[in-house]
Amino acid sequence: MITKRIIPCLDVKDGRVVKGVNFQGLNDVNSPVELAKFYSDNGADELVFYDITASSDGRKIFTDILRETARNVFIPLTVGGGISAVSDFERVLSCGADKVSVNTGAIRNPSLIPEAAKLYGSQCVVISADVKRVGGQFHVFARGGRDDTGIEAVGWIKRCVDAGAGEVVLNSIDTDGVKKGFDIEMLKAVCDAVSVPVIASGGAGKIEDFVELFREVPKADAGLAASIFHFGEVAIGDLKVRMNDENIPVRL
């Protein structure tokens, strides 16, 4: 049986890890290099590194910090932020990333996903969708959750997967940082629409939220969180022991 993955997320701004609520009010947390090494050494299955202002600032990702982070981790590393061309995939992969996450770049240039998948393989291409409810619909947001594209999210994610994306990170803006549980309704809709791994992001506040996620959405492949891990509210080891006790397959 395929084990469920637990993935800490490093949201990086100006070279520091930050965290906010509903993508707003960002507060400084720690060095991405130190946090990445800590998670790599303490049971994380993978790690996600987002340069969260690269797209909105119209610049490339901070490669020096990324290289140093990659040197300190021995688990798969997904990297995103400012990915707008195939050359960005090459640059990020050469810095030590295993997978590349794209959001705004794919919205602006839908051919980016099939081009990257052809060059590097679908397993390397991750569609990261920032999604929020607008007028009863799930809308895709661009530029770090700043811009409502008006695009219906489930259909958009399915098109990206059909074009070659091998994994989905579903970021619910509605539940981000609120710590009241994952967005089960949104996750079910996306998991039912695609056949590739889906990573749930946004809303984790306690161990029970992960148990609920994998019970209610068995098709979800992983749970991603930030602040509860960063601030020591949940230890990954404790979380995995509880999942195992609940008969949720997990790598101990």
Residue pairs with C-beta under 8 A, 6 or more apart in sequence:
1 249
2 221
2 249
3 45
3 249
3 250
3 251
4 214
4 220
4 221
4 222
4 223
4 243
4 248
4 249
4 250
5 45
5 46
5 199
5 221
5 222
5 223
5 251
6 43
6 44
6 45
6 210
6 222
6 223
6 236
6 239
6 240
6 250
7 44
7 45
7 46
7 47
7 48
7 199
7 222
7 223
7 224
7 225
8 35
8 39
8 44
8 47
8 48
8 224
8 225
8 226
8 229
8 230
8 236
9 47
9 48
9 50
9 201
9 224
9 225
9 226
10 17
10 32
10 35
10 36
10 47
10 48
10 49
10 50
10 69
10 226
11 17
11 18
11 19
11 26
11 50
11 52
11 226
12 18
12 32
12 49
12 50
12 51
12 52
12 62
12 65
12 81
13 26
13 51
13 52
13 53
14 53
15 32
15 62
15 65
16 28
16 29
16 30
16 31
16 32
17 28
17 29
17 30
17 31
17 32
17 35
17 230
18 26
18 27
18 28
18 29
18 52
19 26
19 27
19 29
19 177
19 226
19 227
19 230
20 26
20 27
20 176
20 177
21 176
21 177
21 178
22 145
22 173
22 174
22 176
22 177
22 178
23 130
23 144
23 145
23 146
23 173
23 176
23 177
26 52
29 35
29 227
29 230
29 231
30 230
32 49
32 65
32 69
33 65
33 68
33 69
33 72
35 230
36 47
36 49
36 69
36 72
36 73
36 77
37 72
37 73
39 47
39 73
39 75
39 229
39 236
40 47
40 72
40 73
40 74
40 75
42 235
42 236
42 237
43 236
43 237
43 240
44 75
44 236
45 75
45 76
45 222
45 251
46 75
46 76
46 77
46 78
46 222
47 73
47 75
47 76
47 77
47 78
48 77
48 78
48 79
48 80
48 101
48 169
48 224
49 66
49 69
49 77
49 78
49 79
49 80
49 97
50 79
50 80
50 81
50 101
50 128
51 61
51 62
51 66
51 79
51 80
51 81
51 82
52 81
52 144
53 81
53 144
54 60
54 61
54 62
54 81
54 82
55 81
55 82
55 84
55 103
55 104
55 105
55 142
55 143
55 144
56 143
56 144
56 146
57 82
58 82
59 82
60 82
60 88
60 91
61 79
61 81
61 82
61 83
61 88
61 91
61 92
63 91
63 92
63 95
66 79
66 92
66 95
66 96
66 97
67 95
67 96
69 77
69 96
70 77
70 95
70 96
70 97
71 96
76 98
76 99
77 96
77 97
77 98
77 99
78 97
78 98
78 99
78 100
78 101
78 126
78 169
79 92
79 95
79 97
79 99
79 100
79 101
80 100
80 101
80 102
80 103
80 126
80 128
81 101
82 88
82 105
83 89
83 92
83 100
83 101
83 102
83 103
83 105
83 112
84 104
84 105
84 108
84 109
84 112
85 105
85 109
85 112
86 112
86 115
86 116
86 119
88 100
88 105
89 100
89 116
89 119
89 120
89 124
89 125
92 100
93 100
93 120
93 124
98 124
99 123
99 124
99 125
99 126
99 167
100 116
100 120
100 124
100 125
100 126
101 126
101 127
101 128
101 169
102 112
102 113
102 116
102 125
102 126
102 127
102 128
103 127
103 128
103 129
103 130
103 142
104 142
104 143
104 144
105 112
106 112
106 113
106 127
106 160
107 140
107 142
107 149
107 151
108 142
110 159
110 163
113 125
113 127
113 160
113 163
113 164
113 165
114 163
114 164
116 124
116 125
116 164
117 124
117 125
117 163
117 164
117 165
117 166
118 164
121 166
122 164
122 165
122 166
122 196
123 166
123 167
124 166
125 164
125 165
125 166
125 167
126 165
126 166
126 167
126 168
126 169
127 157
127 160
127 161
127 165
127 167
127 168
127 169
128 168
128 169
128 171
129 140
129 153
129 156
129 157
129 160
129 168
129 169
129 170
129 171
129 190
130 140
130 141
130 142
130 144
130 145
130 171
130 173
131 138
131 139
131 140
131 141
131 153
131 170
131 171
131 172
131 173
131 186
132 138
132 139
132 141
132 145
132 148
132 172
132 173
132 174
133 139
133 174
134 148
137 152
137 153
138 152
138 153
138 154
138 186
138 189
139 148
139 149
139 150
139 151
139 152
139 153
140 149
140 151
140 152
140 153
140 156
141 147
141 148
141 149
141 173
142 149
145 171
145 173
145 176
153 186
153 190
154 189
154 190
154 193
155 193
157 168
157 170
157 190
157 193
157 194
158 193
158 194
160 168
161 168
161 194
161 195
161 196
165 196
166 196
166 197
167 196
167 197
167 198
167 199
168 190
168 194
168 196
168 197
168 198
168 199
169 199
169 201
169 224
170 183
170 186
170 187
170 190
170 198
170 199
170 200
170 201
170 202
171 201
171 202
172 182
172 183
172 186
172 187
172 201
172 202
172 203
173 202
174 183
174 186
174 202
175 181
175 182
175 183
175 202
175 203
176 201
176 202
176 203
177 202
177 226
177 227
178 203
178 205
179 203
179 204
179 205
179 206
179 227
179 228
180 203
180 205
181 203
181 204
181 205
181 209
181 212
181 213
182 200
182 202
182 203
182 204
182 209
182 212
182 213
182 217
182 223
183 200
183 202
183 203
184 212
184 213
184 216
184 217
187 198
187 200
187 213
187 217
187 220
188 216
188 217
190 198
191 198
191 217
191 219
191 220
192 219
197 221
197 222
198 219
198 220
198 221
198 222
199 220
199 221
199 222
199 223
199 224
200 213
200 217
200 220
200 222
200 223
200 224
201 224
201 225
203 209
204 210
204 213
204 223
204 224
204 225
204 228
204 234
205 228
205 233
206 228
206 233
206 234
207 234
207 238
207 239
207 242
209 223
210 223
210 239
210 242
210 243
211 242
211 243
211 246
211 248
213 220
213 223
214 220
214 223
214 243
214 248
215 246
215 248
225 234
227 233
228 234
229 236
240 250
240 251
240 252
241 252
243 250
244 250
244 252
